[in-house]
Every structure is written in C-alpha cells, then in structure tokens.
Amino acid sequence: MRKHYFIIFVLILVVNVLLRRFVLGPEWQDSNLLVNFFIALILTSIYIVIEKFVFFIINKNRKNIK
C-alpha cells in the first residue's frame, strides 16, 4: 500500500466525521465509526481507481507519441 493512499484515507475519514458532526443536519449526525470507515474506504477506492485510470491514459498517450 502506498503511503499517500493511507494519508488520503485518513483525511477523508477525518473530513467525513467532521462534516457529519458539525455541518450536516441532525439526520446525518451519525458518530458510528464503522459507517464513517466504510464511507472513507469507498471514497479512497474510487480515488485509487481514477488515479490508475488517468495514469494508464497518460502512459498510453506517451507510447503513441514515440
């Protein structure tokens, strides 16, 4: 696991907890760590997939230029 993926996961988790606790309405105030953990895990996974896809497209374009 790359270090920056872990940092992104922790940042998403912290932002999610803070948003749910202070910004969103009372129906979103769920302090369940398991729910917040899985939301952060899903968002981090989406980020990884997008990053890999963009990296693949960039490398594909570089190979076509050469």
C-alpha positions in Angstrom: 0.0 0.0 0.0 1.4 3.4 -0.9 1.8 5.9 1.8 -0.2 8.6 0.1 -3.2 6.3 -0.2 -3.2 5.9 3.6 -2.9 9.7 4.1 -5.8 10.3 1.7 -7.9 7.7 3.6 -7.2 9.3 6.9 -8.0 12.8 5.6 -11.3 11.6 4.0 -12.2 9.8 7.3 -11.5 13.0 9.4 -13.4 15.3 7.0 -16.3 12.9 6.9 -16.5 12.7 10.7 -16.3 16.5 11.0 -18.9 17.1 8.3 -21.3 14.7 9.8 -20.8 16.0 13.3 -20.8 19.8 12.7 -22.1 20.8 9.3 -24.8 18.5 8.1 -28.3 18.3 9.6 -29.3 16.1 12.6 -30.3 13.2 10.4 -26.7 12.9 9.2 -25.1 13.1 12.7 -24.0 9.5 13.0 -20.9 9.1 15.0 -20.7 5.4 14.1 -17.0 4.8 13.3 -17.8 1.7 11.2 -20.1 3.7 8.9 -17.5 6.5 8.6 -14.7 4.0 8.0 -16.5 2.3 5.1 -17.5 5.6 3.5 -13.9 6.7 3.7 -12.8 3.3 2.3 -15.2 3.5 -0.7 -14.1 7.1 -1.5 -10.5 6.2 -1.2 -11.0 3.2 -3.5 -12.8 5.5 -6.1 -9.8 7.8 -5.9 -7.3 4.9 -6.5 -9.3 3.7 -9.5 -9.5 7.2 -11.0 -5.8 7.7 -10.4 -4.8 4.4 -12.0 -7.1 5.1 -15.0 -5.6 8.6 -15.5 -2.1 7.2 -15.2 -2.9 4.5 -17.8 -4.3 7.1 -20.2 -1.2 9.3 -19.8 1.2 6.4 -20.4 -0.9 5.2 -23.3 -0.6 8.6 -25.0 3.1 8.8 -24.3 3.6 5.4 -26.0 1.6 6.5 -29.0 3.7 9.7 -29.4 7.0 7.7 -29.5 
